[in-house]
Amino acid sequence: MADPLIELKGVSKRFGDNAVLDQVDLTVYRGEALAIIGPSGTGKSTVLRIMAGLLAPDSGEVYIGGKRRKGLIEDAADPLHISMVFQQAALFDSLNVEENVGFLLYQHSRLPRQRIRQLVEERLEMVGLSGISQRFPAELSGGMRKRVSFARAIMANPDNPNDTPDVLLYDEPTAGLDPIASTVIEDLVRSLQCPKRGCQSYVMVTHQESTIRRTADRVLFLHRGQVQWEGKVHEIDTTDEPLIRQFFSGSVEGPIQVLG
């Protein structure tokens, strides 16, 4: 078994009266591509935010690289670098692409501006967006904005070898995209699973079947705040688990209750 990079042990989270996560156990291993799936409102994005250190669990333990995290990422540095790609790209509208992708280096490094521009162009080339560094987010399509957010997520300071992401977290990277744009993003996600281009491990939250099948090695099904099923992506077609059968068939009949 590969080394565990992220471990959630008995993690629970409530928002008011809503118990979003209930004693969740989850492990992300080095070198794997994990998809977290399930109906809307079952805590998938909450899991990502807890992994990223943007949200603290109410109870349970979070281990990053074998070290227990206490509090949020701002309270103490993790032994691993975790980077997140948000569902809506989360670009700064007032900054151009170069300033968005190079934001952390401009803010937190001593690299000269020309060197940062070079690094930005290299990352944009990786995601197939050469020559757009002076455009603003409003001038980009939805798919292009997503790719810019990918470039920002894999940006690293070459003077700091620990700055390259060890794990990428993707929150619905193909949501709202047409099938062709989705395929471009799915291919990009896989191509970045390389230490020379991005990182070896990633976790993805998605509802889209093509994205699950084309980008995941292992699948985890979250429902009612708990992990109800997990297996290899090819096992989706052979499992007798009613939750999986209903989810992928799109049937309104089954254990997943449809809200009226």
N, C-alpha and C positions, 0 to 999 in steps of 0.2 A: 504494500500500500504506500502511495506517495505521502510526503509530509503534509500534515494539516497546516493550512495557512490561516484560516479563520474558523473559530469554533464558537457556536452559541450553545449554551448548556442551561436548559430550563428557563429560557428567556420568556418573560411575560411583559405585556404592555397594554395599558388601558388609556382611552381618551374619554374622560367623563365616565359614563355608565357603560361604554362600549369596550368590551374586552377584545382587543384586536389580535393579540398574540397570547397563547396560553401554554406555557411550559414547552416552548419550542427547542428542540435539539437539532443542530444542523452543523455540518462540517464542509468546508471548501478545501479541496486538496490541491497541491501544487501541480500545475500543468493541465488542469481540467477545465472544461467549459460546462458550467452548471446553469440550467434554466429553472427558474422558480415560476410555476404557473398556478392557475386556480381562478375561481370566479372573482369578479370585482369586489373590492371592499374586504378582502380576507387577509390583509396585512402584508402583502408582498413588497410594496414600496417601503413599508415600515421596517421590514427586515433589512433592506438595502441601507436605509439611513442609520440603522443601528450598527451594521457592519462598518459603515463609513465613519462612525463616531460623531455623526451629526445629531443623533438622538440617543438618549440613554434608556435602557430598559428599566421597568419598575422593579423587577426581580430577575434573578438568574445571573449568569456569568458570561462574559465575552472575552475570548482569548485571541490575540493577534500574534502569530508567529510563536505560539506557546506561552506568551506573556499575558497575564490577565489585565484587561483594560479597566481602569477605574475612572468613571466620569466620561467626558467627551474628548474628542481629538484635540480640542483647544487646551485641555487641562494638562496633557502630557503627550509627548510624541510616541507613536507606535513604533515597534521594531521593524514593521513592514510599511511600504508606501502603498496606500490604497487611493485610487482615483475614481471619481464618479462622473458618468455622463447622464445628465438629467433628461427627463422626458421632453421638455420643451426647449432643449438646448441651453437655456439660461445664459445667453450671450448678453453683453452690455450694449444696449442700443446706441449709446453715445460714443462708443469706441469702434474703430474700424477692425477688420479681421486680424490684421497684424497685432494690434493692441490687445485684442481679445485672446488670441492664441498665446501671445508672449506675456500675458498679464502678470503671472507669478514671477517670471524672471525680471520684468521691469520693476516689480515691487520689492522683490526679496533677493536679488542677486547683484553682484557688482560687475556683471558682464557689460562690455560696451554695447551701445545701441546697435551698432552695425553687426556685431556678433549675434545678438538676439534676433535681428531681422533675418540673418542667414539661417538660424535654427528654425524660425517660423516658416520660412520658405521650404525647408526640408520636410517639416511635418505636413505642410499643406500638400507637397508633392506626394507624400505617403498616402494621403486620403484622396488624391486625384483632383486637387483644386489649385494647381499652380497658377500664379498670375492674378489672384483675386485679393491680395493682401490689403489693398487700399479701399476695397468696397466696405460698405456698412451692412449690418445684418438685414436692414429693410430692403436691401438690393438683392438679397439671396432668396432662392426657393427654400421650401421646408427641408428638402433633402440636403441641400448645400449647407444650411445652418446646422443640421445634425452632424455633417462631416466636419465642419469647423469645430464643433464641440468635441469631436473625437480627437482632432489635432491638438486642441488645448489639453485634453486629458492625458495625452502621451508626451506632452512637453516635459523636458527634463534639463537640468543644468549639467553640462558635460564636466564641469569642475567638481561636481558632487556625485560620485558613483551611486550613492544611496537614493538619489532623486528620481531614478527611473521607476515607474509604477510596478509593483509586484502583482497587484490584482486590480483589474478594471471592473467597475460595477455599472451596468447598463440598465436604465429604467425605461422600458418600452421604447427602444430605439427606432422601431419601425411604425410606431403608432401614427395614424393619419397620413401615411404615405401610400401612393399607388403601388401596384405590384412590381413594376419595373424599378421604381425608386427603392422599394423594400429590398429587392434582390441586390442592388448596389450596396446598400447598407449591410446586408447579411454577408456578402462577400468581403466587405471591408472589415467587419468584425473578425472573421476568420483569418484574414491576412495579417491582422495586427497581433494575432496570437503567436508571436515570435519575439524572443528577447531583443533581437536587433531592431525591430520595428515598434514594438509596444511592450507587451508583457505576455507571459506564458499562461496566465490563469485569468478567467473572468466569470462573473455571475451576471445573469441576465433575467430581468423580469419581462415577460411578454405574454400576450394573449394570442398572437398570430401564429397559426400552425406552420406556415412556411418558415418562419423565423426559428421556431422551436426545432424543426426537423433539420434545418440547414446550419444551425449554429451551436446546437447543444450536443454534448456527449452523455450527460446525465441529467435527469429531470426529477424535480421535486414538486409534488402537488400539495398546495396549502389550502386548507378549507376549515372554516370555523376556528381559526386561530391556531390550528395544529397541522403538523405534517401528516397527511393521510396516506401518501404513497410516494415511493421513489424508485427509480430504476433507470436503466439505459434507454436512450431515445428509441431504439428499435423495439423495446418491450412495450411501447405504447400500443402497438398493433396486436400484441398477443396476450396482454393482461386481461383478466376477467374482472378487475376492479371496476365496480359500477360507476364510481366518480369519474374515472378516466374515460370509460366508454361514453358516458353522457357528455362530458366536456368536449370530446373530439367529434362527436356526432352532432352536437348542437341541439340535442333533443330537449324539450321542456319537461319530459317525463324522466324521473329519476331522483336520486338522493339530493341533488343540488336544487334548492328551492328557488323558483323564479319569482322575483319581486313584482307585484302587480302595480 
